[in-house]
Amino acid sequence: MSMLWSLTTPRRLHALRTEAGAAGDFDMVTICDRALAGDADALAECEDVIADALAADFAAAFPAVSQ
């Protein structure tokens, strides 16, 4: 990842891991574990999921802006 900043913080990775586990998505739990251990590919995958979740939250909060 060559960005100067990232949407993916350790706190968000842990939150994603917790939510994935609660939902029974153990593949995502494993990916989060790899990301937390420093795997760049897993981190990129988690960043995509987190970005999608943030975009969905924004769209729900501001429907007129999102259209």
N, C-alpha and C positions, 0 to 999 in steps of 0.2 A: 504494500500500500504506500503510495507516494504522496499522500495528502499531508498538508501541514497540520491538520486537525482531523479528528475522527469522531463520528457519532457513537462509536463503540467504546465505552468506558468499562472498566472492570465491574462497576456497579450495574451497568446495563447488561453486561454478559451474565452476571449472577442472576439478575432478574429474569432474563430470557431463559436461562437454564432452569430456574425454579418453575416458571410458567410452563415450559415444555414438559418437565417432569409431572406437574399436576395434570396436564392434558394427556399424559401417556405417550408423548412423542420422545421415546428414548433414543432415537437416532439424533434428534436435535440436542438432547442432553449430552451425548457423546461428542458432537461437534462443538458444543460450548466448552466441554472439558478440554478438548484439543486446543481451542482458541485461547482459553485461560492459561494453557501450558506454553503458548507462544507459536502455535502452528498458523502460519500466515494465510494459508488457504481456508482453514476453518474460520479464522478471524474475518476474512473477506465475506464468507458466507453468512456469518452472524451479523456483520454490518449491513448486508442487504436485507436481512429479516428485520433488524431494528429500524432501518430507514423506512421500510414498508409500513411498519407499525406506527412510526411517528407520522408518516404521511396520512395514514388512515385516521389517526387521532386528530390531526389538523383538519382533514376534510369533514369529520364529524362535528368539530367545534365551530368551523367557519364554512358552512356549505355554500354561501354566496360567493366567497372568495375562491373556492375550489373548483367552480364550474368553468 
